[in-house]
């Protein structure tokens, strides 16, 4: 686990860390914007529920596909936002340490980017 120092919107320093994939608690790169991210995910969840309604109501295929595309783009935008925060927070902290920690974080980010590109 890498210890780092982050700053909140007031400029006050706050202790933080970047854990391994098995680390189930924050703060992580996205922690400062957690409420915003949750709001965005709820909006995406609403889009998916809307898709369920559309199918249940036998809406025209192309209209459903248009909404699938919108939901997919929303998830991709969310993923890119998380990736940027990971790079700025966890990878930047590892860069300060260098060595194996940096190599591991770059490999981890590269694998995440690869998964995003396959979707």
C-alpha positions as CSV (number, residue, x, y, z in Angstrom):
1,X,0.0,0.0,0.0
2,X,1.3,3.4,-0.9
3,X,0.8,6.4,1.4
4,X,0.2,9.7,-0.3
5,X,-0.9,13.2,0.7
6,X,-3.9,14.7,-1.1
7,X,-5.6,18.0,-0.8
8,X,-9.3,18.7,-0.5
9,X,-11.1,21.5,-2.3
10,X,-10.1,23.9,0.6
11,X,-6.4,23.0,0.1
12,X,-6.1,21.2,3.4
13,X,-3.9,18.2,3.3
14,X,-5.5,14.8,3.9
15,X,-3.7,11.4,4.3
16,X,-4.6,8.8,1.7
17,X,-3.4,5.6,0.2
18,X,-3.6,3.6,-3.0
19,X,-4.3,0.0,-2.2
20,X,-4.1,-3.2,-4.2
21,X,-7.1,-4.5,-6.0
22,X,-7.9,-6.5,-2.9
23,X,-8.0,-3.4,-0.7
24,X,-11.7,-2.8,-0.1
25,X,-11.6,0.7,1.4
26,X,-10.5,4.2,0.4
27,X,-9.5,6.8,0.1
28,X,-8.6,6.2,-3.5
29,X,-8.2,8.6,-6.4
30,X,-12.0,8.8,-6.8
31,X,-12.8,9.3,-3.1
32,X,-12.8,13.1,-3.3
33,X,-15.6,12.9,-5.9
34,X,-17.4,9.9,-4.5
35,X,-20.8,11.7,-4.2
36,X,-20.6,12.9,-7.8
37,X,-19.6,9.4,-9.0
38,X,-22.5,7.8,-7.1
39,X,-24.9,10.3,-8.6
40,X,-23.6,9.5,-12.1
41,X,-23.9,5.8,-11.5
42,X,-27.5,6.2,-10.3
43,X,-28.3,8.1,-13.5
44,X,-26.7,5.2,-15.5
45,X,-28.8,2.7,-13.5
46,X,-31.9,4.7,-14.4
47,X,-30.9,4.4,-18.1
48,X,-30.6,0.7,-17.7
49,X,-34.0,0.5,-16.0
50,X,-35.4,2.6,-18.8
51,X,-34.1,0.0,-21.2
52,X,-35.9,-2.7,-19.3
53,X,-39.1,-0.7,-19.6
54,X,-38.6,-0.2,-23.3
55,X,-38.2,-4.0,-23.9
56,X,-41.2,-4.7,-21.6
57,X,-43.3,-2.2,-23.6
58,X,-42.1,-3.6,-27.0
59,X,-40.5,-0.4,-28.1
60,X,-39.0,-0.4,-31.6
61,X,-35.6,-2.2,-31.8
62,X,-33.7,0.8,-33.2
63,X,-35.0,3.0,-30.4
64,X,-33.8,0.5,-27.8
65,X,-30.4,0.2,-29.5
66,X,-30.1,4.0,-29.4
67,X,-30.6,4.0,-25.7
68,X,-28.2,1.1,-25.3
69,X,-25.6,3.2,-27.1
70,X,-26.3,6.1,-24.7
71,X,-25.9,3.9,-21.7
72,X,-22.7,2.4,-23.0
73,X,-21.2,5.9,-23.7
74,X,-22.2,7.0,-20.2
75,X,-20.4,3.9,-18.7
76,X,-17.3,4.6,-20.8
77,X,-17.2,8.2,-19.8
78,X,-17.4,7.1,-16.1
79,X,-14.6,4.6,-16.6
80,X,-12.4,7.2,-18.3
81,X,-13.0,9.5,-15.3
82,X,-12.0,6.8,-12.9
83,X,-8.9,6.0,-14.9
84,X,-7.8,9.6,-15.0
85,X,-8.2,9.8,-11.2
86,X,-6.2,6.6,-10.8
87,X,-3.4,8.0,-12.9
88,X,-3.3,11.3,-11.1
89,X,-3.6,9.7,-7.6
90,X,-2.2,6.2,-7.5
91,X,0.2,6.2,-10.4
92,X,1.5,9.6,-9.5
93,X,2.2,8.5,-6.0
94,X,4.0,5.4,-7.2
95,X,6.1,7.6,-9.6
96,X,7.4,9.4,-6.6
97,X,8.6,6.1,-5.1
98,X,9.8,4.7,-8.4
99,X,11.0,1.1,-8.8
100,X,8.8,-1.9,-8.5
101,X,5.8,0.1,-7.1
102,X,5.8,2.3,-10.2
103,X,6.1,-0.7,-12.5
104,X,3.2,-2.4,-10.8
105,X,0.9,0.7,-11.0
106,X,1.8,1.3,-14.7
107,X,1.1,-2.4,-15.5
108,X,-2.2,-2.2,-13.6
109,X,-3.3,0.9,-15.5
110,X,-2.2,-0.6,-18.8
111,X,-4.3,-3.7,-18.1
112,X,-7.3,-1.6,-17.2
113,X,-6.9,0.4,-20.4
114,X,-6.7,-2.8,-22.4
115,X,-9.9,-4.1,-20.8
116,X,-11.7,-0.8,-21.7
117,X,-10.5,-1.0,-25.3
118,X,-11.9,-4.6,-25.6
119,X,-15.4,-3.5,-24.7
